[in-house]
Amino acid sequence: MNSSSEPQLRIDPLTGTWVVVTPWRQDRPNKPSGQCPFCPGGLEAPGSYEVRSIPNRWPALPGRRHEVILHSPLHSGTFPQLGAAGAARVIELWSERTARLSARDDVRYVFVFENRGPAIGATIDHPHSQILAFGDVPPVALAELRRSACSLCQPPADELTVARLPAWLASVPWAPSWPYEIVLAPRQHVADLPDAGPELRAELGVILIECLVRLESVLGQAEPYLLWFHQRPADGGDWPAAHLHLHVAPVQRAPATIRHLAAAEFGAGVFFDPVDPLAAAAALRSAVVQ
């Protein structure tokens, strides 16, 4: 990417919505033929690795503020297949890159996310996530952070709880945007991944795997899904509502049935959930986990 093709952040004058214009991303390969670029020996991973961070060749943000995290040398290494140790390695790298990017003067918010599965547009099958280091706090995260108190410090109702570990709770939101969406949050008020510490981060890997296995039991497969973190901004400010948490949103509303977003969601900004959150939580809670 050269200086004449840097992303342009634009604000929709009608709604205030952020739009980043990145026309060069039209040229990124869709299901590249030949050897997988993320497998050892491929274009992005010429040597062996366990986990790996690389700059995105078609970045949505300039200045090396868009990274790709390779989860494993295994082309089919989903989180359940990686196990607790493998998931912990990925989360440790997410935390390390969060700390490194947060230290930059041009970064105010580090956004870790994964788009998993071709049904939601993932162009490479090899398990990977991404990190965007924003120059400002993005709108959805800012809306959470502007609350005067931390709602995640109050434990979810038992009827919405999906899984419990000593330091983490997983629950279906009372008003989820996606059917079977799960929020994973530490029981204690922890602001971001680096502050969580290695023990808390390791337990996150365990409960994440459990939640993906539960989703697979209910929906027939965990994928496709969206995964993203919300955490404290990197501006050094006082953000009392910043409570680290992870959203996992499968994009199926039933086995083999994709939930599509349409005019009401995009045009009115209103999400319609066809699955009662209490029923979703009950199904996930009773799912067989081996």
Residue pairs with C-beta under 8 A, 6 or more apart in sequence:
1 24
1 58
1 59
1 62
5 23
5 24
6 62
7 20
7 21
7 22
7 59
7 60
7 61
7 62
8 20
8 21
9 18
9 19
9 20
9 135
10 18
10 19
10 20
10 21
11 17
11 18
11 19
12 18
12 19
16 139
17 139
18 138
18 139
20 60
20 61
22 58
22 59
22 60
24 58
25 58
25 60
27 58
28 57
28 58
28 123
29 123
30 123
31 118
31 123
31 124
31 125
32 123
32 124
35 41
35 42
35 43
36 42
36 75
36 124
36 125
36 126
37 43
37 44
37 45
37 124
37 126
38 44
38 45
38 70
38 75
38 124
38 126
38 128
39 45
39 73
39 75
39 126
40 47
40 48
40 49
40 73
44 52
44 54
44 57
44 68
44 70
45 52
45 54
45 70
45 73
48 73
49 70
49 73
50 72
50 73
50 89
51 69
51 70
51 71
51 72
51 89
51 90
51 92
51 93
52 69
52 70
53 67
53 68
53 69
53 70
53 93
53 97
54 67
54 68
54 70
55 64
55 66
55 67
55 68
56 66
56 67
56 68
56 130
59 65
59 66
60 66
60 132
61 132
61 133
61 134
61 135
63 106
65 101
65 104
65 106
65 107
65 132
65 133
65 134
65 135
66 130
66 131
66 132
66 133
67 97
67 101
67 130
67 131
67 133
68 128
68 129
68 130
69 90
69 93
69 94
69 97
69 128
69 129
69 130
69 131
70 126
70 127
70 128
71 77
71 79
71 82
71 86
71 90
71 127
71 128
71 129
72 82
72 86
72 90
72 127
74 81
74 82
74 127
75 125
75 126
76 125
76 127
77 86
77 127
78 127
78 212
78 222
78 223
79 86
79 87
79 90
79 127
79 205
79 208
79 209
79 212
80 209
80 212
80 213
80 216
80 222
82 89
82 90
83 209
84 202
84 205
84 206
84 209
87 205
87 206
87 208
87 209
88 201
88 202
88 205
90 129
90 205
91 193
91 201
91 202
91 204
91 205
92 198
92 201
94 112
94 129
94 131
94 193
94 229
95 193
95 194
95 196
95 201
97 110
97 112
97 131
98 110
98 112
98 131
98 192
98 193
98 194
98 231
99 193
99 194
101 107
101 110
101 131
101 133
101 234
102 110
102 133
102 192
102 194
102 234
103 234
104 133
104 234
106 135
107 133
107 134
107 135
107 234
108 134
108 135
108 136
108 137
108 233
108 234
108 235
109 133
109 134
109 136
109 137
109 138
109 141
109 233
109 234
110 131
110 132
110 133
110 134
110 231
110 234
111 131
111 132
111 133
111 134
111 138
111 141
111 228
111 229
112 129
112 130
112 131
112 193
112 228
112 229
113 129
113 130
113 131
113 132
113 226
113 227
113 228
113 229
114 128
114 129
114 130
114 225
114 226
114 227
114 228
115 121
115 122
115 130
115 226
116 122
116 127
116 223
116 224
116 225
116 226
116 227
117 223
117 224
117 225
117 251
118 125
118 224
119 223
119 224
119 251
119 258
120 224
120 225
120 226
120 251
122 224
129 227
137 145
137 233
137 235
140 230
141 230
141 233
144 230
144 241
145 233
145 239
145 241
145 242
146 241
147 241
148 240
148 241
149 240
149 241
150 189
150 240
150 241
150 242
150 243
151 241
152 183
152 185
152 189
152 243
152 245
153 189
153 243
155 161
155 169
155 187
156 169
156 171
157 174
159 278
159 281
159 282
160 171
160 172
160 173
160 174
160 277
160 278
160 281
161 169
161 170
161 171
161 281
161 285
162 170
162 171
162 172
162 182
162 211
162 214
162 281
162 284
162 285
163 169
163 170
163 207
163 210
163 211
163 214
163 285
164 170
165 203
165 206
165 207
166 187
166 203
167 186
167 187
167 188
167 199
167 200
167 203
168 184
168 185
168 186
168 187
168 200
168 203
168 204
168 207
169 184
169 185
169 186
169 187
170 182
170 183
170 184
170 207
170 210
170 211
171 182
171 183
171 185
171 281
172 180
172 181
172 182
172 183
172 277
172 278
172 280
172 281
172 284
173 181
173 183
173 277
174 277
175 273
175 277
176 249
176 271
176 273
176 277
176 280
177 249
177 271
177 273
178 226
178 249
178 250
178 251
178 259
178 271
178 273
179 250
179 252
179 253
179 259
179 273
179 274
179 275
179 280
180 215
180 218
180 219
180 249
180 250
180 252
180 253
180 275
180 280
180 283
180 284
181 247
181 248
181 249
181 250
181 280
182 211
182 215
182 247
182 248
182 249
182 284
183 245
183 246
183 247
183 248
184 204
184 207
184 208
184 211
184 245
184 246
184 247
184 248
185 243
185 244
185 245
185 246
186 196
186 200
186 204
186 243
186 244
186 245
189 243
190 196
190 200
190 243
190 244
191 231
191 232
191 239
191 242
191 243
191 244
192 231
192 232
192 242
192 244
193 201
193 229
193 231
193 244
195 232
195 244
196 204
196 244
204 246
208 246
208 248
210 289
211 248
211 284
212 222
212 225
212 248
213 222
213 287
213 289
213 290
214 284
214 285
214 287
214 289
215 222
215 225
215 248
215 250
215 284
215 287
216 222
217 287
217 288
217 289
218 283
218 284
218 287
219 250
219 252
219 254
219 255
220 252
220 255
220 256
221 252
222 250
223 250
224 250
224 251
224 252
224 258
225 248
225 249
225 250
225 251
226 247
226 248
226 249
226 251
227 246
227 247
227 248
227 249
228 246
228 247
229 244
229 245
229 246
229 247
230 244
230 245
230 247
231 242
231 244
231 245
232 239
232 242
232 244
233 239
233 242
251 258
251 259
252 258
252 259
253 259
253 274
253 275
259 274
264 270
264 272
265 271
265 272
